[in-house]
Amino acid sequence: MDARQHPLVLLSSALILGLLVGFGCEAWPGLAPWLGGALGLAAAAGLWRLPQRLGPLAGVVLAVAAAQVHWQRPPPALLPDPFRDGRPVDLTGRVAEPARRTRDGLRLELDAVRVEGAALGPKNRRAVAEPPPDFAARELVGRVVLSVPDRQRTAELVLGARVRTAVALRRVLPTPNPGVSDPAEVMLNRRITARGTARSVVVETPATSWIDALRDRFRDAVASATPEAATLLEAMMLGDQGTLDPERQDRWRRAGITHILSISGLHVAVVAIAAELAVRFAFAAWPWWSTRRSARRPAAIVAMFAGWLYVVVAGAPLAAVRSALMVSALFAARAIGRTTGGGSVLALAALVTLLRDPWAVKDPSFQLSYAAVAGLILGAPQPTSPAPTRLRAALRGLGLALMTSAVCTLATLPILLVHFGAVSVAGLVTNLVAVPLSSLAVVIPGFIALIGATLGLNTPVLWVSDLLVPWLEAIARWGAVVPELRHAGVSWFELVLTTICAVLCLLRRSRSQVVVGLVCGVVGVVGLPRGRSAGLEAVFLAVGHGDAVLLRLPSGHDLLVDGGGDPLGKRDIGGTIVVPALESLGVEALDAVVLTHPHPDHFRGLRPVFERFPVRELWWNGETSRDPEFTAMLEAADRQGTIRRRPNGAIELGEVVLETLHPVDGAGAVVPHEALEQNDNSIVLRVRYRDFSLLLTGDIEGPAEELLVATTDLKATVLKVPHHGSRTSSSEAFLDAVRPLYAVCGSADHGRFPFPHDEIAQRYADRGIPLWITGRSGAARLWTDGARWEVTSAR
């Protein structure tokens, strides 16, 4: 590559490499700038054969970018410990983005946030108890996201308005799980450091915003469409994806067309091109005008204006802004009568985006959009000669469309596998119809309605959406039936192989290179044989307030103890965390699922597990729940012939012995005690492997602990903290009986039950017992060979 012909490509590549270096050196922040500068100079001098002046410049850009990551990194925990207890605080802040509708109300993003401990409840009727001294008024660093149930307040909650509310804040902490992308990392990248749910919001300082007013007028216009079309219009024109049904979103994802729902370069380009064509058509309709002035420059200017109007009204999401930058560069070049290469336009958009927000380089949407465009620039097929007949022209067009879709899939293959662990096979075909159809059904009618709302005109065009959206839904339903190509837990070696495949197949320099690329791709996607680590392994997944522990035994047996779950039913813990984590860890079948007790935070995540994996046995204590999800879980187990049993005594699986310590009768069989509550009837297992032992305690509390201390030898090397560290568990006598060297606590670290309780955490600290809290540090991996043992992050 000649740097003098493509300087923007060079500088954007240096910037991206510098940012990646910065993230790769998170453990050694001081090393990043120096390593970034060295790599930049080496790359500038060797890889691109740069002229003398551009070489040092690229190195400087790369070094500064690497250092910038660390200068702008948001602190991991910006709220003091008193915020953990669910106490409402008096919060004031400025609305930083247009309010977005969700299924439950509104989503508000605030900056310039100030909190005070002496909070007042809704409508100032209820005063909160006197806060601790460190609850003094303070400014929060970063932004706060609020969920507000009231949907009808968008007219007041506009950009720039200062609002006040009483809300229980919780910190945004990264809690990574194996094989699962962590939404907290995305929020921290956007400098969102706290979140909460407010019952009501009071506007202290009103503001006016033409953007919010226009969004509300557009919503009024959309109300005339069918509900099915209206939700799509709001999602694709305003970015209010929270109004979409989760099942509907999942159906579109499996069909490979979920990208259509996001405001992306596709929509911006469609709007800009449609505006340009409208101007050219208007010029052509008046020959007197078109003979005196060219339509090229006015059409390009109107196209840029239309694209940016769409982006601004949509709330200026990052993906739409960078798309608007690319579209603007293309039309600006067209306006001044110059041509510009696609690579330079892409590089310019990358430079502007990353200089504005260097954390965007970690955003999957950024990676996917740039990889797709770069793939089209490198490998998009072009017709070599005109077709002799209309039939051949149509067949050639269909073939080119299929190849273009395949190029996009190939270019984004490594990123899809890393972030989502799946590639939609149906997407190769569904996108051919869904992409142009969505433009005709939603984007163009929606933009015309938006212009009508801007001018205060009634534009009856949404009947087009009512007519065509059912066809889009039919395509999604058809595509969702086709199985996905799943491969969770991509290793670095497999990532390198799939990247080599994408590069060689896109460049297509020779047939041998393409063959090599395809072989690398097959090996990378199918995956290499994964051997089990020698010894006993226990993975404590971060599932919020709940337990989900995978036991991988040296004998080859895999057991899952509990499956987590959201008691409120708002999150699918099993489908979004437990199943992907098990897949990424190489689990193909489970020898047993152990349900310690029938509470939602332990069983609600198990139904997806039974639907995804063969499970030989279900171990439980026989107690049931009235929760319909419990019945659905048992039915899913019965459909695959899972055997239900109550464990009895010690079970030997190779060198590992599973001891059932509680609740048992005189013969060692599991029998719930009538005098105990469900928590205290949790199955307690001790896993022994040579000189090592792990005690899994479910949600037992004081009464069960007292019974165990009096009747059982509880000594264990590592302890799973009882009942998530509640104040009613982990008694002094119990800890003295167990005498663990390490403890793991499954807790969300916020909300109504901010476990572990401070008193309990101090109790462990007083005994010198290190405490791993999944709600603060993510999933934990315990490994032992029976003598040595270690606890590390499971990510």
N, C-alpha and C positions, 0 to 999 in steps of 0.2 A: 504494500500500500504506500502510495506517495503522499506524505503528510501535507505537501503544498497543495494538493488537490482536495484533500479531505481533512482539513485541520479540526473541524468540529467533531468528526468521528474520533480523531486521536484524543482530543481533550476530554470528551465525554467518557471514553474508555479509561483514561487515566483517572478520572474522578470516580467512576464506579469501582475500579480496582482499589483505589485508595480507601473508599468506604468499606469495602469488603475486608481489606487488611485491618482497618480500624475495628471492625466487629470481631475479626478473628483474633485480635490481641486484647480482648476484654480483660483477660487475667493480668496483663501487663500494660496498663494504660500508657506508661512512659515510653514503652518500646514502639508503640504504633506510629508516631510521627517519623521517627528515625527509619523504621523499616519501610514505611510508606515512601519516604523520600528516596531511599536506596533502590527500591523496586521501580519507582518512577524513572529515575535516571537510567537504570539498566534497560528498562523497556524502551525508553526514548532513544537510547544510543544503539540498541541492537535490533529490536524487533521491527521498528518502523523506519530505520535509516533516516532519522530526522535531520533537517538542516541545523546548523549550529545554534540558532537562537531558540527554536522551538523545543529542543531537548531539555534544557534547564527549566523552561516554563512548565512543561508537562510534569517534571519531577516536583516542582513547587506546588502545582495544583494537587497532585496526588498526596503529597505530604500534608498539606493543609486540610484536605478532605479527611484523611485518616485521623488527624488530631481533632477535627470538628465533631466527629462522632462522640468523642469523650467530653468535649466542652458542652455539648447540647444534650447529653444523656440525662433523662429525668431521674431523680432519685427513686429508688425502689419503694420506699415507704415514707410518705410525707406527713402522715397523720400520727399524732401521739397515741399511746396505748389507750387512754380513756375513750377514744372514739370506738374502740372495739366492743364496748358493752351495749351497743344499741341505743345509747342515750341520744335523744334529739338535740341538735344544736341549732342555734339561730344563724342562718346562712343568708348572706346577700351576695349577689353576683350580677354580672352583665351578660345578657344573651349574646353568645358569640356566633351562633349559626341559626338559620331558620328552623323553627320548631318542626319536627318531623312526626308524622302520625305513625302510630304502631297499632297492633291489634288491641292493646290494653289502654291506649290513651295517647300521650305525647312524649317525645324524647327531646329534652332541652340540654343544650351544651353551654355551660357558663364559664367565663373567665373573670379575672379580677375578683376572685372569691374571698370573702372575709367571713370568719366563723367566730361565734361567741358561745361560751358554755351555757350561759343562763338562757336556754331556749324556751320559747313559748309554744304551746301546742296550737292546733288549728284555730283560727279566729281569736287568738290570744286568750283563750278561756282557761287553759291549764298550764300552770307554771311547772317547770322541771325542777327537781331537787337541786340544791346548791352544788355546783360542780367542784371538782378538785382544783387546787391553785393553778395547775398547769393547763387549765381550760380557759385561760385568759384569751381575750380577743386576739386573733392573729390572721395574717394574710396567708392563704394557701398558695403554694407554688404549683403551677399547672392548672388544668381545667377540671371541672366537675360535671358529670353527666347525671341528670335527674330524669326519672320516669314520673309522669304526672297523669293520673287517671282521667282528668277532665280534658276532653277533646275539643271543647267549644271555646277555648281561650286563645286560639291562635291570633285573633285580631289584636290582643293586647301583648302577647308574648312575641314581640318582634325584635329584630336585630337592634342591639344597642340599648334596649330597655333594661333598667336595673330592677331586679326582683328580690323578694325576701320570702323565706319559707322556714319552717321547722322540719328538719329531716335528720334521720340517723344515717350518718355517712359510713361507708366502708372503704378501706383502702383497695386500690387496684394493685394486686400482687401477682406476678407471674407464677403460675402453678403448673409447670409442664408435666405432661404424661407421655409415655412412649407412643409414637405413631399418631399423635393428635396435635394439631396446631392450637396454640394457646391464644384465645382472644385477648387475654390481658396484655400480652406482648404488643399486639396491634394497638391497643388503647394507650399503653405507655409510649409507644412510638409517636403517637399523636399528642403526647403530653397530657393525657387524661389520667389523673392520679387518684381520683375518688369518684364514687357513685352512690346513689341512694334513690329511694322512692318517696316522693312528697305527696301528701294528700291534697294539698292546695298550694297555690303560689299567688302572692300579692305583688302587684307592680308598684314599686316605690317611685321610680322615675320613668314616666312614659317616654316612648320614642316613636318616631314614624319611620316606616320602611316601605318603600315602593315595592321591594322584592316580596315581602310578606303579604302586602295587599294584593299583589298580582297572583301570588300562590293561592290565596283564599278565593279570588275571583275565578281562577282556573278550577278549583275544587267545586265551586258552585256550578260551573259549566259542565263538569264531568258528572255531576249528580244526575243528569238526564240520561246517561248511558246505563246499560245493564250493570249489575254489581260485578259480574265476571270481567267485563271490559273496564269498568271504573277503577278497580284495584290495579289492573295492569297499567292504565294511564297514569295513575298516581305514582306507581313504582318507577316507570320508565321516563316520566317527564319531571317529577318532583323528587325522586329518590326516596319516597316513602315505602320502602320494601317491607317494613314491619306490618303493613296492612295485609300482606299476602299470607294465605294459609300455609303453615309449615309443610303439610303433606303436598301441597301444590308445588312449593319450592323444591321439595325433594324429588318430585316427579320430573320437573324440568331439569334438575341436576342429572338424574340418571339418564335422561334423554340426550344429554350433552348440549343443551341450549340454555342453561341457566345464566350464561353471560349476557343473554339478551335482556334479562331483567335489570341488569345494572346499567347505570348511565355511563357509557363508554365511548370510545372513538367511533364506533359504528354509528351511534345515534347522532353524535355531533357532525360527522361527515354527511349523513343523510340530510340533516337539517340544512347544512351549508350548501350542499349540492342542489337541494330542492329550491332554496332561495335564489341561487345563481340562475337556475333554469327559469324560474319565474321572471327574473329581470330580463333575461334574454328573450323570453316569450313576449314580454311587454314591449321590448324594443322592436321585435319582429312585427307586432301588431300595428305599429305606427311607422310605416315606411318613410314618412317625411322626417321623423326624428332619427331613424336608424341610418339614413343616408348621410347625415351630418355628423353623428358621433358614434364611436364604437361602443358596443355593449360590454366589452371585456373588463374595463376598469370599474364601472359602476356595479357590474354583476359581482366582481370579486369583493368589492367593499361591502356590498349588502350581504354577501355570503359570510364574510367574517363577522359582521354585526349580528347576523342571525345566530351563528354558532355560539358567540359569547353571550347573547341574550338567553339562549337555552341553558347554557352552563350556569350563569348567575342565578337564574330563577330556580334551577335545580339545587341550589345551595352550594355550588362550586366544589363538589367532591374532587379529590385529588385526581382520580382517573379521568374525569371530564375536563379538568383544567389542562392536564398534559395533552389530551386529545385536541383541545381547542388550540393549544400552542402549535401542534403539528399542522392542523388545518389552516391556521392563520399564516404560518410560514409558506404553505403551498399557495394560498390565494394571494398573499402579498407578492410573491414572485410572479404570479400570473398577472397581477395588476400593473406591475412595472415592466411587463413584457419579457421576463427572464424565466428560464427553466432552472430548476434545482433538483439535485439528486435526492432520492428518498432517504439515503443514508444520512445526508447532511441535515435534512429536516428532522429525522428521528433523533440524531445526536443533539441538535439544538433544543428540542423538547426535553431530552434527558438532562442536559446541562441546566436549563432553567428550573426544572422540577427539583433536581437534587440540590442545587444551591439554595433553593427556598426551603427544602425539607430533606436533609440528608438521610433521615430514617426511612424515607420512602423506598430505599433500595432493598429493605427487608420485607416490603409489602408484596404479598403474592400477586395482587392485581397489577402492580407495577411490573413485576417480572414477567407475568403472562402477556400483558399487552405489548411490551417492547419485544419480547421473544417472538410473538406472532408477527408483528410488523417486520422485524428483521428477517424472519423466515420468508415472508413474502418478497422482500427485496432481493434476497439471495436466491430463492428457489422457485418463485412463482412461474408456472409455465406460460409461454407466449406462443401464439399461433405463428407459424413460419410462412404460410402462404394462404391465400383465400381458398375456401372450399368450393369445389365445382358445382355442387347442388345445394339446395336449401336443406335437404335431409342430412347431408353430410355436415353442413354448417351447424345444424341443430345438435347432431351427435357430437361434433367436435366441441361445441359450447358446453354440453353436459360433461364431457370428459375433462375439459379444462376446469370446470367448477369442482368436480370430484377431486382432481389433483390439487387444486388450490386449498380445498378443505383438508386434504391429507397433509399438505405442506404446513398448514397452521397447527395441526395436531402433532406432527413430527417435531416442529420447532418448540412446542410447549411440553413435549413428552416428559423430559426430566423434571420440570417444575411441577407438573401435575402429579407425578409419582411422589415427589418429596413432600408436597404440602397436603395432598388429598389421598394419596395411595390408590388412586383409581383413574382410569381413562375410559371415557364413554365410547364404545364401539359404534353405537347408534348415531353418535354425533357426526360421523363422517357423512351420513345421508340426511339426517334431520336438519342440519344447518343449511343444506342446499335449498330447502323450502322455507324453513322457519325464519332465516335471516331476512330475505326479501319480503316475506309475508308480514313479519313484525314491523318492517318499515311502512308498508302500506296500511296495516291494520291499526297501528298505534302511534308511531313516531310522527308521520306526516299529518294525519288528522289531529293528533294531539298538539302539534306545533301551530296548526291553523287555528285551533281553538284557543291556544295561548295568545296568538296575535289578536284574535277577536276580543279576548278578555282585556288585553292591553289597550285596545282602542274603544272598549266599551260596546262592542258590536256582538250581535247574536249570530254565530256561525254554525249553522246546523250541519256539521260534517261528521259528528260522532256516530251516526248510523252506520258509517263504514266500519268503525270498530266493533259495533254490535254484530255486524254481519260476518266479519273475518276472524275475530278472536276465538270463536268456537273451533275454527279450523286449526288455530295455533294449539289449542288445548288438545285436540285430537292427535296432532303430531307428537305432543309431549306424552300422551298416554301410550301411543304406539312405541315411541322410543324407549320409554321406561321399562318395557317388557324385555328388551334385549339386555342380556347380562353385561355388566361392566367388566373391564379388565382390571382386576384388583391386585395390588402388590404393596401392602403396607410395610413400613419399616425398611426403606431403601438404604442399603449400606453405601459408604463412600465409593467402593469399587463399582457397585451397580450404577451409581450416579455417573461416574466417569464413563462407563460403557454406553449408557443411554445418550450422554452428551456427544460422545464420539459418533454414535449412530446418527444423531440429528445433524451434526456438522457435515459428515461425509455424504450423507444422502441429499442434503440441501445443495451442497456445492456441485455434486455430480461431475467431478473432473474426469473420472474414468469408470468403466464398469467394475473393475476390480475394487476400487474404493467403495463403490456402492454396495458390493457384495460384502466387503469387510464391515461396512457400517451396519448392514442388516443383521449380520451374525452377532455383532456387538449388541444391537438392539434386542434381539431375541434373548440372548443370555442375560442382559440387564433387566428385561421385563419379566421373564420367567423366573429369574432369580437363581443364585447359586445355592447349593446344598448348605444348610446351616446346621452345624453341630451344636449340641447342647453343652453348656459349660459344665465341667466336672464339678461335682459337689451339689449342695442344696442351695436353691435360690428362692427367695420370697420377694415379690414385688408388691408394695403397698401403693395402690393407685390413689391419686388425688381426686376424690369424688365429692368434695364439699363435706357437709355433715353426713358421714356415712362411712361404711367400710367396704373394701373390695381388695382382697389379698390373693394373689396368684402364687401357688406353691409349685415349684418345678423340682422334682425329686431326681436323685442320681439314677434311680431305676428306670426313668423314662415316663413316670406317671406325672400328670398335670392335674391339680386340684384348684378350684376357685372357692374361697371362703367369703361369702356374701357378694353382692353385686352393686352396692350403692343404690341411690335413687333419690329423686326429688319429692318430698312429701306433698308439695303443692302441685305437682304435675306439670310445671312449666318447662322443665328441661328433661330431655331424654338422655339420662346419664348412661344407660346401657348401650344405646345406639351410637352416641357421640363420643363416649370415652372408653367404656369397658371393652366393647367389641373391637374397635380399632386398635386398642392397646394390646389385646390378646393376639390379634393378627400380626401386629408388628413384632411381637415377641416370638413368633413362629409357632403358636399354638394351633394345632389342627383338630384336636378333640380333647375333651375333658373326661378324666376317669371319674371325677365326682365334683358336684357342686354342694358346698356345705352352707346351709342357711342357718345361722346361729339363732335367729328368732324372727318372727313375722312382723317386723316394723318396716315402714316404707323406705327408710334410708338404708335398708339392707336387702330388700327383695325387689324393689321397683326396677332395678337395672338388670334383673335376671331374665326377664322374658326375651329380650333381644339375644341374649346369650344362648338360650335354648333354641331359638329360631336360626341361629347362625352355626353353632357347633354341635356335633354329636356329643351327648352327655350320657355316660353309662349309668351313674347313680346320683340320686339326690338324697343327701343326709340332712335330717332335720329333727326337731324335738317333738313333732306331732301337733304343735299348736297352729292355729289358723288365724286368718284375718278376714274381716268383712270387706276390705278394699277390693273392688273389682279387678284391679291389676294383679292381686295375689291369685285370684281364680284364673286369670289369663295366663299367669306364669305356670301354674300347675297344668293347665290344659296344653300349653306348649311343650311341657316336659312329657306329658302322656302321649302326645302325637308321635314322638320319636321313640317311645318305648322305654323311657328312662325309669329305672327301678327306684322306688322310694324305700328308704330304710332309716332306722335309727341306729347310729353307731353303738357298738357294744364293746367296752373294754379297750384293750390295746390292739391296734391294727398294724401289722408289719407290711411295709412295702419296700422290699429290698433291705437296705441298711437303715431306713428311716422307720421310726415307730410313732404312730399317731395315738396319743392317749386321750381318751374322753374323760375329763375330770369332773364335769358338772353339766346338767343336773342328772344324777345317776341314782339308781336304787342300790340295795345291798349287793346285787349280783353284777353291778357295773353297767347295766342297761340304761339308756337315756330315758328318763321319766320326769316330766316337769313336776315341780313341787307345788302343791295347791296353795300353800301359804305365801308363795312368792309371786311378784308381778312378772310380766313378760320380759322386761329387761333382765331381771335377776334369774330368769330361766334360760338365758342365753347359753348355747353350747360353748363350753370352754375346752379348747384343744391345746395339748402340749405336743410340739413336734420335736422329737429327739433324733439327733444324727451324731453318732459317736459321742464326743465330749461337749457338743453344742446342743442347746435347747431353745425353742421359741414358744412363748406362751401367748395364745390367741384367746382373748377374753370376751369378745362380743360387747354387749352393753351392760355387763353386770355392775351393780352398785353396792352400797354398804351391806345389806343383808346377805347377799350371795358371797361377798368377799369375806364376811365374818364366818359364814359356814365353811368356806374353803380353807380359811386359815386354821380352823379348829379340826378339820378332818383330813387334810391333804398336804403332802409335801409339794410346795409350789415353786421350788427353786428353778430359775430359768436364766439363760444368758441374755436374751432380748425379750422385752415385753411389749405387746400391743396394748396401749393405754386403754383401760376400761372406759366405756361410755364416753369416748371422745374427750376425756379430761374434764368431765363435769365435777362440780363441787361435791356431789354425792358419791363419788367413787375415788379410787386410789387412796384408800385410807392408810394411815401410818402403819398399822399392823400388817396390812396387805403388802405394802412395799417392803417392809422388813422381812416378810416371809418369802417374797419372790427374790429379792436382792438382785435385780437386773443390772447389767453393765451398760445397757442402752435401752431406749424406749422410743416407740413410733406412735404418733397420735394422728388419727384420721379426723381432721376438723377443718371447717371453712374459715375459722379465725374472724368471724364477724356475724352480724345479724342478731336475732333474738337470743341466741345461745353462743356467745363469743368464747367458744372452747379453744384451748384448755383454759379453765378458770385460772386467774392469776395466782390464787392460793395454791392450786394444784401444781402449776408450773414451778412455783417456788419450792414446793415439797420435793419435787424431783431434783431441783437445783441444790437444795440443802444436802442431798445425799450424793451429789456429784454424778448424777445420772444424766448423760446427754439426751436431749429430747428433740426428735425430728418431727416437725408439725407439717403435714402435707399441705395445709392451707396457706403456709408461708413459703415452703421450699419445694413444693411439688412432689411427684411420686418418688418413693425411695426404693432402692434395690439392696436387699440384704443377700450376701453370698458367704458361704462357709464350706470348708472342706472337712468339717468335723472338729478341727482344732483351731485354725485361724478363721477369722471372720471380719467382714467390713460392711459398712453401710454407705452407699453412694447415691447420687441422683440417678433415677431410672431413665432419664431422657436420652 
